[in-house]
Amino acid sequence: VAVIGPNGAGKSTMIKLLTGELKPDRGTTWKHPNMRFAYVAQHAFHHLEKHLDKTPNEYIQWRYAGGEDKEGLLTENKMLTAEEKERMQAAQKIQTADGSIEQRVVEEILNRRKSKNGYEYEIKWVSLGTDKNSFLERDQLVEMGFEKMVNRFDEREALRLGTSGKALTAKEVEKALGNMGLEAEFATHNRIKGLSGGQKVKT
């Protein structure tokens, strides 16, 4: 897909809103929980500039280790504000399986499953065993202030599903970079600072 238009039309701004590099002044952006996309910006090398002494292979392994895109976590719409952190640490009123209402604090999202309206997320609660875990709808978690946590979990799942069966090893990364047109010699044995502009784009 190419985004085209005259100078000043807002092409780069729109893309940055979709990728989360910018937050909208008003309105919202939305993407499907399983959606993953990448783009090459006009100034595509700003991520690589901090890693010039790594090989492309080392950079890819560092960036995606642990099942998350470390560079992607630095975008504005993924970083928690002080207000969001405070709200996330507050106790939430939750209806338990027996119908009673309890105050609980979310510790983390462990899993998700399909529901008729989208996804439900398995929540681990602070100071409670896993037998007390609950499944909550996405909309309920967003309303409670956990949209960024849910989005981050969705992105990890999309990355996991997209890379299932592909280990993040030097051999697999070298193969993937080879598929992008970067020969093994450059992918695994040369530092990023020594690559040409075209080779950096392939990284």
C-alpha positions as protocol buffer text, in pm:
chain_id: "A"
residue {
  index: 1
  type: VAL
  ca { x: 0 y: 0 z: 0 }
}
residue {
  index: 2
  type: ALA
  ca { x: 131 y: 347 z: -82 }
}
residue {
  index: 3
  type: VAL
  ca { x: 4 y: 669 z: 72 }
}
residue {
  index: 4
  type: ILE
  ca { x: 22 y: 949 z: -184 }
}
residue {
  index: 5
  type: GLY
  ca { x: -83 y: 1311 z: -190 }
}
residue {
  index: 6
  type: PRO
  ca { x: 54 y: 1665 z: -215 }
}
residue {
  index: 7
  type: ASN
  ca { x: 303 y: 1809 z: 33 }
}
residue {
  index: 8
  type: GLY
  ca { x: 136 y: 1915 z: 356 }
}
residue {
  index: 9
  type: ALA
  ca { x: -174 y: 1697 z: 305 }
}
residue {
  index: 10
  type: GLY
  ca { x: -106 y: 1500 z: 626 }
}
residue {
  index: 11
  type: LYS
  ca { x: 20 y: 1170 z: 485 }
}
residue {
  index: 12
  type: SER
  ca { x: 298 y: 1122 z: 739 }
}
residue {
  index: 13
  type: THR
  ca { x: 76 y: 1243 z: 1023 }
}
residue {
  index: 14
  type: MET
  ca { x: -195 y: 991 z: 932 }
}
residue {
  index: 15
  type: ILE
  ca { x: 56 y: 706 z: 921 }
}
residue {
  index: 16
  type: LYS
  ca { x: 206 y: 811 z: 1255 }
}
residue {
  index: 17
  type: LEU
  ca { x: -143 y: 810 z: 1408 }
}
residue {
  index: 18
  type: LEU
  ca { x: -203 y: 456 z: 1278 }
}
residue {
  index: 19
  type: THR
  ca { x: 133 y: 328 z: 1407 }
}
residue {
  index: 20
  type: GLY
  ca { x: 95 y: 501 z: 1742 }
}
residue {
  index: 21
  type: GLU
  ca { x: 389 y: 737 z: 1705 }
}
residue {
  index: 22
  type: LEU
  ca { x: 142 y: 1023 z: 1758 }
}
residue {
  index: 23
  type: LYS
  ca { x: -175 y: 1052 z: 1965 }
}
residue {
  index: 24
  type: PRO
  ca { x: -480 y: 1219 z: 1809 }
}
residue {
  index: 25
  type: ASP
  ca { x: -576 y: 1566 z: 1939 }
}
residue {
  index: 26
  type: ARG
  ca { x: -939 y: 1460 z: 1908 }
}
residue {
  index: 27
  type: GLY
  ca { x: -1121 y: 1149 z: 1796 }
}
residue {
  index: 28
  type: THR
  ca { x: -973 y: 802 z: 1814 }
}
residue {
  index: 29
  type: THR
  ca { x: -774 y: 558 z: 1607 }
}
residue {
  index: 30
  type: TRP
  ca { x: -870 y: 191 z: 1594 }
}
residue {
  index: 31
  type: LYS
  ca { x: -719 y: -119 z: 1448 }
}
residue {
  index: 32
  type: HIS
  ca { x: -824 y: -483 z: 1472 }
}
residue {
  index: 33
  type: PRO
  ca { x: -662 y: -664 z: 1769 }
}
residue {
  index: 34
  type: ASN
  ca { x: -485 y: -906 z: 1530 }
}
residue {
  index: 35
  type: MET
  ca { x: -365 y: -633 z: 1293 }
}
residue {
  index: 36
  type: ARG
  ca { x: 11 y: -598 z: 1250 }
}
residue {
  index: 37
  type: PHE
  ca { x: 165 y: -366 z: 999 }
}
residue {
  index: 38
  type: ALA
  ca { x: 498 y: -208 z: 932 }
}
residue {
  index: 39
  type: TYR
  ca { x: 604 y: 87 z: 727 }
}
residue {
  index: 40
  type: VAL
  ca { x: 918 y: 249 z: 598 }
}
residue {
  index: 41
  type: ALA
  ca { x: 914 y: 617 z: 687 }
}
residue {
  index: 42
  type: GLN
  ca { x: 1075 y: 895 z: 487 }
}
residue {
  index: 43
  type: HIS
  ca { x: 1337 y: 915 z: 760 }
}
residue {
  index: 44
  type: ALA
  ca { x: 1357 y: 541 z: 815 }
}
residue {
  index: 45
  type: PHE
  ca { x: 1688 y: 519 z: 993 }
}
residue {
  index: 46
  type: HIS
  ca { x: 1603 y: 686 z: 1326 }
}
residue {
  index: 47
  type: HIS
  ca { x: 1567 y: 346 z: 1500 }
}
residue {
  index: 48
  type: LEU
  ca { x: 1890 y: 214 z: 1351 }
}
residue {
  index: 49
  type: GLU
  ca { x: 2096 y: 519 z: 1452 }
}
residue {
  index: 50
  type: LYS
  ca { x: 2107 y: 392 z: 1812 }
}
residue {
  index: 51
  type: HIS
  ca { x: 2235 y: 50 z: 1704 }
}
residue {
  index: 52
  type: LEU
  ca { x: 2511 y: 121 z: 1454 }
}
residue {
  index: 53
  type: ASP
  ca { x: 2755 y: -116 z: 1626 }
}
residue {
  index: 54
  type: LYS
  ca { x: 2519 y: -414 z: 1597 }
}
residue {
  index: 55
  type: THR
  ca { x: 2485 y: -635 z: 1292 }
}
residue {
  index: 56
  type: PRO
  ca { x: 2138 y: -635 z: 1132 }
}
residue {
  index: 57
  type: ASN
  ca { x: 2093 y: -987 z: 1272 }
}
residue {
  index: 58
  type: GLU
  ca { x: 2180 y: -875 z: 1627 }
}
residue {
  index: 59
  type: TYR
  ca { x: 1950 y: -574 z: 1595 }
}
residue {
  index: 60
  type: ILE
  ca { x: 1649 y: -784 z: 1488 }
}
residue {
  index: 61
  type: GLN
  ca { x: 1712 y: -1035 z: 1768 }
}
residue {
  index: 62
  type: TRP
  ca { x: 1741 y: -752 z: 2024 }
}
residue {
  index: 63
  type: ARG
  ca { x: 1434 y: -568 z: 1893 }
}
residue {
  index: 64
  type: TYR
  ca { x: 1196 y: -866 z: 1902 }
}
residue {
  index: 65
  type: ALA
  ca { x: 1336 y: -1064 z: 2197 }
}
residue {
  index: 66
  type: GLY
  ca { x: 1069 y: -1155 z: 2448 }
}
residue {
  index: 67
  type: GLY
  ca { x: 791 y: -1147 z: 2189 }
}
residue {
  index: 68
  type: GLU
  ca { x: 755 y: -768 z: 2180 }
}
residue {
  index: 69
  type: ASP
  ca { x: 873 y: -495 z: 1947 }
}
residue {
  index: 70
  type: LYS
  ca { x: 1099 y: -289 z: 2178 }
}
residue {
  index: 71
  type: GLU
  ca { x: 1104 y: 5 z: 1937 }
}
residue {
  index: 72
  type: GLY
  ca { x: 725 y: -7 z: 1910 }
}
residue {
  index: 73
  type: LEU
  ca { x: 689 y: 20 z: 2289 }
}
residue {
  index: 74
  type: LEU
  ca { x: 843 y: 368 z: 2274 }
}
residue {
  index: 75
  type: THR
  ca { x: 561 y: 517 z: 2069 }
}
residue {
  index: 76
  type: GLU
  ca { x: 354 y: 788 z: 2232 }
}
residue {
  index: 77
  type: ASN
  ca { x: 26 y: 597 z: 2245 }
}
residue {
  index: 78
  type: LYS
  ca { x: 184 y: 300 z: 2426 }
}
residue {
  index: 79
  type: MET
  ca { x: 359 y: 486 z: 2705 }
}
residue {
  index: 80
  type: LEU
  ca { x: 152 y: 521 z: 3022 }
}
residue {
  index: 81
  type: THR
  ca { x: 86 y: 864 z: 3167 }
}
residue {
  index: 82
  type: ALA
  ca { x: 105 y: 917 z: 3545 }
}
residue {
  index: 83
  type: GLU
  ca { x: -276 y: 939 z: 3553 }
}
residue {
  index: 84
  type: GLU
  ca { x: -312 y: 609 z: 3367 }
}
residue {
  index: 85
  type: LYS
  ca { x: -66 y: 434 z: 3600 }
}
residue {
  index: 86
  type: GLU
  ca { x: -257 y: 560 z: 3903 }
}
residue {
  index: 87
  type: ARG
  ca { x: -592 y: 449 z: 3759 }
}
residue {
  index: 88
  type: MET
  ca { x: -452 y: 105 z: 3677 }
}
residue {
  index: 89
  type: GLN
  ca { x: -337 y: 54 z: 4037 }
}
residue {
  index: 90
  type: ALA
  ca { x: -683 y: 134 z: 4176 }
}
residue {
  index: 91
  type: ALA
  ca { x: -916 y: -143 z: 4293 }
}
residue {
  index: 92
  type: GLN
  ca { x: -1195 y: -235 z: 4052 }
}
residue {
  index: 93
  type: LYS
  ca { x: -1542 y: -359 z: 4143 }
}
residue {
  index: 94
  type: ILE
  ca { x: -1570 y: -708 z: 3994 }
}
residue {
  index: 95
  type: GLN
  ca { x: -1861 y: -951 z: 3996 }
}
residue {
  index: 96
  type: THR
  ca { x: -1724 y: -1293 z: 4089 }
}
residue {
  index: 97
  type: ALA
  ca { x: -1843 y: -1632 z: 3961 }
}
residue {
  index: 98
  type: ASP
  ca { x: -2078 y: -1668 z: 4259 }
}
residue {
  index: 99
  type: GLY
  ca { x: -2237 y: -1328 z: 4186 }
}
residue {
  index: 100
  type: SER
  ca { x: -2081 y: -1134 z: 4474 }
}
residue {
  index: 101
  type: ILE
  ca { x: -1902 y: -801 z: 4419 }
}
residue {
  index: 102
  type: GLU
  ca { x: -1535 y: -769 z: 4523 }
}
residue {
  index: 103
  type: GLN
  ca { x: -1268 y: -499 z: 4498 }
}
residue {
  index: 104
  type: ARG
  ca { x: -971 y: -630 z: 4301 }
}
residue {
  index: 105
  type: VAL
  ca { x: -655 y: -484 z: 4148 }
}
residue {
  index: 106
  type: VAL
  ca { x: -543 y: -603 z: 3804 }
}
residue {
  index: 107
  type: GLU
  ca { x: -194 y: -755 z: 3802 }
}
residue {
  index: 108
  type: GLU
  ca { x: -165 y: -869 z: 3440 }
}
residue {
  index: 109
  type: ILE
  ca { x: -339 y: -1017 z: 3138 }
}
residue {
  index: 110
  type: LEU
  ca { x: -248 y: -1383 z: 3097 }
}
residue {
  index: 111
  type: ASN
  ca { x: -451 y: -1499 z: 2799 }
}
residue {
  index: 112
  type: ARG
  ca { x: -744 y: -1422 z: 2572 }
}
residue {
  index: 113
  type: ARG
  ca { x: -1022 y: -1616 z: 2409 }
}
residue {
  index: 114
  type: LYS
  ca { x: -1278 y: -1541 z: 2141 }
}
residue {
  index: 115
  type: SER
  ca { x: -1623 y: -1439 z: 2251 }
}
residue {
  index: 116
  type: LYS
  ca { x: -1929 y: -1358 z: 2044 }
}
residue {
  index: 117
  type: ASN
  ca { x: -1844 y: -985 z: 2061 }
}
residue {
  index: 118
  type: GLY
  ca { x: -1468 y: -1004 z: 2011 }
}
residue {
  index: 119
  type: TYR
  ca { x: -1227 y: -1117 z: 2283 }
}
residue {
  index: 120
  type: GLU
  ca { x: -1233 y: -1184 z: 2655 }
}
residue {
  index: 121
  type: TYR
  ca { x: -908 y: -1149 z: 2850 }
}
residue {
  index: 122
  type: GLU
  ca { x: -796 y: -1365 z: 3140 }
}
residue {
  index: 123
  type: ILE
  ca { x: -701 y: -1138 z: 3429 }
}
residue {
  index: 124
  type: LYS
  ca { x: -462 y: -1229 z: 3711 }
}
residue {
  index: 125
  type: TRP
  ca { x: -549 y: -1027 z: 4023 }
}
residue {
  index: 126
  type: VAL
  ca { x: -295 y: -889 z: 4273 }
}
residue {
  index: 127
  type: SER
  ca { x: -253 y: -1113 z: 4583 }
}
residue {
  index: 128
  type: LEU
  ca { x: -493 y: -1380 z: 4453 }
}
residue {
  index: 129
  type: GLY
  ca { x: -413 y: -1726 z: 4320 }
}
residue {
  index: 130
  type: THR
  ca { x: -473 y: -1821 z: 3959 }
}
residue {
  index: 131
  type: ASP
  ca { x: -789 y: -2007 z: 4065 }
}
residue {
  index: 132
  type: LYS
  ca { x: -942 y: -1660 z: 4117 }
}
residue {
  index: 133
  type: ASN
  ca { x: -859 y: -1541 z: 3763 }
}
residue {
  index: 134
  type: SER
  ca { x: -1146 y: -1384 z: 3568 }
}
residue {
  index: 135
  type: PHE
  ca { x: -1228 y: -1333 z: 3202 }
}
residue {
  index: 136
  type: LEU
  ca { x: -1334 y: -977 z: 3119 }
}
residue {
  index: 137
  type: GLU
  ca { x: -1455 y: -831 z: 2789 }
}
residue {
  index: 138
  type: ARG
  ca { x: -1225 y: -592 z: 2606 }
}
residue {
  index: 139
  type: ASP
  ca { x: -1476 y: -305 z: 2637 }
}
residue {
  index: 140
  type: GLN
  ca { x: -1494 y: -354 z: 3014 }
}
residue {
  index: 141
  type: LEU
  ca { x: -1115 y: -342 z: 3047 }
}
residue {
  index: 142
  type: VAL
  ca { x: -1095 y: -31 z: 2827 }
}
residue {
  index: 143
  type: GLU
  ca { x: -1362 y: 138 z: 3039 }
}
residue {
  index: 144
  type: MET
  ca { x: -1158 y: 53 z: 3351 }
}
residue {
  index: 145
  type: GLY
  ca { x: -853 y: 227 z: 3196 }
}
residue {
  index: 146
  type: PHE
  ca { x: -659 y: -73 z: 3066 }
}
residue {
  index: 147
  type: GLU
  ca { x: -673 y: -1 z: 2692 }
}
residue {
  index: 148
  type: LYS
  ca { x: -294 y: 23 z: 2653 }
}
residue {
  index: 149
  type: MET
  ca { x: -241 y: -300 z: 2846 }
}
residue {
  index: 150
  type: VAL
  ca { x: -499 y: -477 z: 2626 }
}
residue {
  index: 151
  type: ASN
  ca { x: -346 y: -335 z: 2307 }
}
residue {
  index: 152
  type: ARG
  ca { x: 1 y: -443 z: 2417 }
}
residue {
  index: 153
  type: PHE
  ca { x: -125 y: -795 z: 2487 }
}
residue {
  index: 154
  type: ASP
  ca { x: -300 y: -805 z: 2146 }
}
residue {
  index: 155
  type: GLU
  ca { x: 21 y: -698 z: 1973 }
}
residue {
  index: 156
  type: ARG
  ca { x: 223 y: -967 z: 2153 }
}
residue {
  index: 157
  type: GLU
  ca { x: -37 y: -1225 z: 2048 }
}
residue {
  index: 158
  type: ALA
  ca { x: -33 y: -1105 z: 1687 }
}
residue {
  index: 159
  type: LEU
  ca { x: 347 y: -1120 z: 1686 }
}
residue {
  index: 160
  type: ARG
  ca { x: 342 y: -1467 z: 1842 }
}
residue {
  index: 161
  type: LEU
  ca { x: 87 y: -1594 z: 1590 }
}
residue {
  index: 162
  type: GLY
  ca { x: 274 y: -1436 z: 1300 }
}
residue {
  index: 163
  type: THR
  ca { x: 604 y: -1589 z: 1404 }
}
residue {
  index: 164
  type: SER
  ca { x: 477 y: -1926 z: 1527 }
}
residue {
  index: 165
  type: GLY
  ca { x: 720 y: -2194 z: 1421 }
}
residue {
  index: 166
  type: LYS
  ca { x: 994 y: -1938 z: 1357 }
}
residue {
  index: 167
  type: ALA
  ca { x: 1255 y: -1914 z: 1629 }
}
residue {
  index: 168
  type: LEU
  ca { x: 1435 y: -1585 z: 1686 }
}
residue {
  index: 169
  type: THR
  ca { x: 1775 y: -1740 z: 1619 }
}
residue {
  index: 170
  type: ALA
  ca { x: 2064 y: -1605 z: 1415 }
}
residue {
  index: 171
  type: LYS
  ca { x: 1993 y: -1865 z: 1145 }
}
residue {
  index: 172
  type: GLU
  ca { x: 1620 y: -1779 z: 1116 }
}
residue {
  index: 173
  type: VAL
  ca { x: 1684 y: -1403 z: 1122 }
}
residue {
  index: 174
  type: GLU
  ca { x: 1954 y: -1442 z: 857 }
}
residue {
  index: 175
  type: LYS
  ca { x: 1705 y: -1635 z: 642 }
}
residue {
  index: 176
  type: ALA
  ca { x: 1436 y: -1366 z: 689 }
}
residue {
  index: 177
  type: LEU
  ca { x: 1681 y: -1088 z: 603 }
}
residue {
  index: 178
  type: GLY
  ca { x: 1789 y: -1291 z: 299 }
}
residue {
  index: 179
  type: ASN
  ca { x: 1425 y: -1301 z: 189 }
}
residue {
  index: 180
  type: MET
  ca { x: 1428 y: -919 z: 209 }
}
residue {
  index: 181
  type: GLY
  ca { x: 1735 y: -910 z: -18 }
}
residue {
  index: 182
  type: LEU
  ca { x: 2009 y: -865 z: 244 }
}
residue {
  index: 183
  type: GLU
  ca { x: 2278 y: -1126 z: 188 }
}
residue {
  index: 184
  type: ALA
  ca { x: 2405 y: -1331 z: 484 }
}
residue {
  index: 185
  type: GLU
  ca { x: 2746 y: -1163 z: 469 }
}
residue {
  index: 186
  type: PHE
  ca { x: 2588 y: -824 z: 540 }
}
residue {
  index: 187
  type: ALA
  ca { x: 2310 y: -952 z: 769 }
}
residue {
  index: 188
  type: THR
  ca { x: 2530 y: -1140 z: 1013 }
}
residue {
  index: 189
  type: HIS
  ca { x: 2888 y: -1022 z: 969 }
}
residue {
  index: 190
  type: ASN
  ca { x: 2876 y: -646 z: 902 }
}
residue {
  index: 191
  type: ARG
  ca { x: 2785 y: -368 z: 1143 }
}
residue {
  index: 192
  type: ILE
  ca { x: 2487 y: -148 z: 1055 }
}
residue {
  index: 193
  type: LYS
  ca { x: 2712 y: 159 z: 1037 }
}
residue {
  index: 194
  type: GLY
  ca { x: 2894 y: 2 z: 740 }
}
residue {
  index: 195
  type: LEU
  ca { x: 2581 y: -68 z: 534 }
}
residue {
  index: 196
  type: SER
  ca { x: 2458 y: 137 z: 240 }
}
residue {
  index: 197
  type: GLY
  ca { x: 2125 y: 321 z: 259 }
}
residue {
  index: 198
  type: GLY
  ca { x: 1953 y: 46 z: 59 }
}
residue {
  index: 199
  type: GLN
  ca { x: 2092 y: -225 z: 286 }
}
residue {
  index: 200
  type: LYS
  ca { x: 1973 y: -34 z: 594 }
}
residue {
  index: 201
  type: VAL
  ca { x: 1620 y: -17 z: 452 }
}
residue {
  index: 202
  type: LYS
  ca { x: 1622 y: -397 z: 416 }
}
residue {
  index: 203
  type: THR
  ca { x: 1708 y: -424 z: 785 }
}
